[in-house]
Amino acid sequence: MLKAAGEAEVLTHFGRALADPERCRLVLALRCAPADAADLTDRTGLDGSVLAGHLSALREQGLVVAVSEGSRLRYELSDTRLGHALGDLLKAACRPSDSHTASDADHTGDL
């Protein structure tokens, strides 16, 4: 039970970080490739101050890291597994509801 509570806290933390659509756009952009602020502005359409605030929040949440490259910062996901997990989550969330199988129902009791 204690492990499940810890896992629930981790997922809650992750969910809060992704609760904002603009932060989701940033994370999805970084899932494709690391980028500096100018590139992220081009890819997401977010202006500089909004972008900086969201990047700061994502860094504080531990989802994004900044890597110094000379006078620039390159942003990337803190762990490559996050990109894979996001991809899996998108696939699961976007699949048609009629494609659920009996084995899906079997896993609901695992919590």
VENZISUL-V703473 format. One record per backbone hydrogen bond with DSSP energy under -0.5 kcal/mol. CO is the residue of the C=O (numbers start at 1). NH is the residue of the N-H. If there is no record, write none. Layout:
[[CO | NH] [CO | NH]]
//
This chain:
[[1 | 5] [2 | 6] [3 | 7] [4 | 8] [5 | 9] [6 | 10] [7 | 11] [8 | 12] [9 | 13] [10 | 14] [11 | 15] [12 | 16] [13 | 17] [14 | 18] [16 | 19] [20 | 24] [21 | 25] [22 | 26] [23 | 27] [24 | 28] [25 | 29] [26 | 30] [27 | 31] [28 | 32] [29 | 33] [35 | 75] [36 | 40] [37 | 41] [38 | 42] [39 | 43] [40 | 44] [41 | 45] [47 | 51] [48 | 52] [49 | 53] [50 | 54] [51 | 55] [52 | 56] [53 | 57] [54 | 58] [55 | 59] [56 | 60] [57 | 61] [58 | 63] [58 | 64] [59 | 62] [63 | 78] [65 | 76] [66 | 68] [67 | 74] [69 | 72] [72 | 69] [73 | 37] [74 | 67] [75 | 35] [76 | 65] [79 | 82] [79 | 83] [80 | 84] [81 | 85] [82 | 86] [83 | 87] [84 | 88] [85 | 89] [86 | 90] [87 | 91] [88 | 92] [89 | 93] [90 | 94] [91 | 95] [96 | 99] [97 | 100] [101 | 104] [101 | 105] [102 | 106] [103 | 107] [104 | 107] [105 | 108] [106 | 109] [107 | 110] [108 | 111]]
//
